[in-house]
């Protein structure tokens, strides 16, 4: 949905968040990392509101990642997502895409890192 409309479907996102929370608790038996999620939310929502270059859907997914996996894994997800975006940037530039949907890159990075470890 982010590719075409630059938005997320919030009910689907909530279902996805509940599903990931359940899987995370089932496999790791740890509580959610609230401090990391609050810090991530405050930093990224502030950055999003000041620059208007980062969407709120991206921030929602990053906060969910911080909540479930902590700040160390969040940094890995961001770096891998940016690397994947840089790999596809020449194609996007060639097709004159002005706004890049970042949620697909975040999602792929999240799944790669989640199933890698």
Buried (B, 14 or more C-beta within 10 A) or exposed (E): BBEEEBEBEEEEBEEBBEEBBEEBEEEEEEEBBEEBBEBBBEBBBEEBEEEEEBBEBBBBBBBBBBBBBBBEBBEBBBEBBBEBBEEEEEEBEEEEEEEBBBBBBBBBBBEBBBEEE
